[in-house]
């Protein structure tokens, strides 16, 4: 996807590290000016500074995606700086503490849904308003392999990521005729800070259970995030001009199976 987005402007939330930062870097290498957003001001500032040092156009914006006023300010900053918004990767998200449904508090459920679902909702509304005004755009929402199947002890997280796919598919139908394409990606487990959280800092038994789902017998490594970022950049590029309403898996897990709580 070299220079596939020359002259375009891309926004990435949750861009302070992990998949978000890697995707921001991929957008920049594809020629886009990039707006990196994260609620951690220091991390996103350093991330944007790193891209500028590498010769790319980039700014960092502090934004809590659960706050509509902050989201509106983020979009306004992007447009006031670069004049438009062509692509957006709504990546900001959190995982849930491992617990069965009855052991998951209402507060924990609301926390996860507020970031993972309401945050995407908030960002899409701002992005869509701008893209409608300029007549085109592409949005990719970050779901998860947990948005395609159930996960033991992750009912809140799985519910939020399933909902992101439903939101993506419905919104895609609303705006496909408006020259705005909306899709999702569903990453598997990669060694990022979220992996450390999910495995309780790599508890051997939790890791064993999770690795058992991976045909290659391990988690993805940070350098393999490129498989995810390439999917996002492609979905936002002219090469994917006919692609809408899709939830693209970007993982190395076994095929989903019928009859054991999975679907295909």
N, C-alpha and C positions, 0 to 999 in steps of 0.2 A: 504493500500500500504506500510505497514511496511517493511523496508529494501529491497524494490523491486528494488532499484537502487544502491545497494552496489557496490562500486568500480567504479561507473560511475562519469562523470563530467557534470554538468549542468550550463547553462548560462541563466541569467534572466536580461532583460533590463527594465528600469523603476522600478528598485528594491529599490529605496530609501524609499518607503512607499506603503501603500494601497495593491492592489492585487499583485503587483510585489514583495514586501517584503514578503507577506504571502506565495507566491508560492516558493520563495527562501527558506523559512523556511520549507515548505513541502518537497521540494527536499532534504534538509539536513536531515530531519527526516526519509526520505526513504533511506538514506545511501549515497547520492551523495556528492561529493565535489562541492561547488557552487561558481560561479563567479557572483557577483552582480554588475550590471552596471547602472549608472544613471548620468545625467549631473550635478546634485548637489553633489559636492565632499564631503561636510560635511555630508549630509544625508546618502549617500551610505557608507561612511567610518564608521559611527556609526552603520549602519545596519549590515555590515560585522563583526564589532567588537562584536556585540551582538550574532551573530551566533557562533563565535569562543569562546566566553565566555560560551556558552552552550555546548561546546565540539565538535563542528562541524568544518570541513575544509571549510574555506570561505575566499575569498578576495574581496575587493571592487575596482572597476575600474571606473574612471570618463570618460564618453563617451556621446557625442552628436550624436545620431544616424543619423542625417542628414549630418554628415561630414564623408565621406568615409575613410579618413585617420585615424580618431579616431576609426572608426569601425574596420578597419584592425588592429590597435594597440590593441584594446580590444580582438580580436580573438587571436592575437599573445601572449598576456599576459596570456590568459586562457591556451593555449597549452604549453607555456614555463613553467608555474607553475605546471600544472597537467598532461601534456603529451598527452592529447586528448580532444575531445569534443563530448559527446554522446547525449546530449539533450539541446535544446534551447527554451526558451519562449520569443518571441518577443512581449513585453508588452508595451514598451514606447509609449505614445500617448498623445494627447491634445484634448480638446473639442473646439467648436467654440462659439463665442458670439451669443446669440439668435437673429436672424434676418431673415426676408424673403430673398429670393434669390436676389431680386433687391436692397436690403439694405445691402447685404454682399459685402464688398470690394474685389477687386482682390487680394490685399495683404493678407486679412484674409483667402481667399480660398487657396492661395499658402502656407501660413503658416501651415494650417491644413493638406493639402495634403503632404507637405514636411515631416512633422513628422510622420503622421499616415500611409502613403503609401510608400513614398521614404525611410523612416527610416526602414520599414520592408524589403523593397527591398535590401537596403544596407546590413542589417544584414544577410539576407538569403544568399546573394552571398558569404560573408565571411564564414558563417557556412557551406554552401554546399561544398565549396572548401576543408575545413578541413575534413568533413564527407566523401567526395568522396575519399580523400587520405587515410583515415583509413578504408574505406569500409562499414560504417554503421552510423546510427544516426537517431534522431527524432527531428522534429521541430514543435512547436505549435505557431501559430500567434494569437494575441488577436484582434478579431473583436469586435462586440457588437450586442446587440439586434437591435441597429440602423443600423447594416449592413444587416438586414433581412427585415426591414420595413422602411417606411418614418417617419420622425419626424418633426413636425411643427417648423419652425425657425432654423432648423439644416441641411440645404441642404449640406453645405461643409462637416460637420462631417459625415453625413449619406453616402455621396458619397465616402468619404475616407474609411469608414468601409465596404461598399459594395465591393469596389475595393480590400480590403484585402482578402475577401473571394474568389474573382475571381483569384487573384494572388496565393492564397493557393491551390486552386483546380487545376489550370494549372500546377504549379510547382510540385504538388504531382504526376501528371501523368508523368511528365518528369523524376522523380527520383525514382518512386516506384520499378522499376526493379534493382535499384542500392542499395537496402537495406537501403534506406532512406525514412522514413515515414513523411509526412507533413499533418498537420490538423490545424483546428482553433477552438477557443472557442468564444462564443458570450454571454458575461455576461449581466445581467440586471442591474438595478440601485441599487447600494450599497452605504451606507453612508461612503464615502471616501472623501478626499479633492476635487475630481472632482465633486462629488455630490453637494458640497457647491458651486462650481463655476457654475454648470449648473443651479442651483436654485437661483442664485444671493444671496448667503448666506441664503438659506432657506426662500425665499419670500413665504408667505402663499399661494398666488394664484397660483404660479408656482408649489409649492409642491402639492397643491390640484389637479391640472390637471394631474401631473405625477403619483400621488398615485392612481388616478382613473383608471389607466391602470393595477394596481396590484391587483389580486384577493384577496390577503390577506390584502389589504388595507394599506400597508406601504412599505417603502424601505427595502431592505435587510440590516441587521446590520453587523458590521465588523466581528463578530464571525461567520457569515454565509458565509463569503468569502471562508470558507473551502470547500464549494460545488464546487467552481470554481477551487481552487487549486487541489482538488482531481481529477477533470477532467483532468487538465494539466498533473499531475504526472502520471495518468493512461495512457494517450495518449503517454507518453514518455517511458512507461514500457513495458516489454516483454508481459504483459497481453493483450496489444493492438497491437500485432504483425501483425494482419490482417486489421488494421484500417488505411485507407489512404483517403485523399480527402474529409474529413468530416468537417462540421461546426457545432460543438456541442453547443446547447443552454445551458446556465447555469444561469437560471433566474426563476422568478415566475410570468411571464406575461401571459396574456390570449393567446390562440392559435391565430396564424395569420389567418386573414380572407380574403376571396376573395370579391371583389366588393367595397372595401372602401380604396383603395390604399395599400392593403396588399396582400400577396400571401402565399400559403401554399405548 
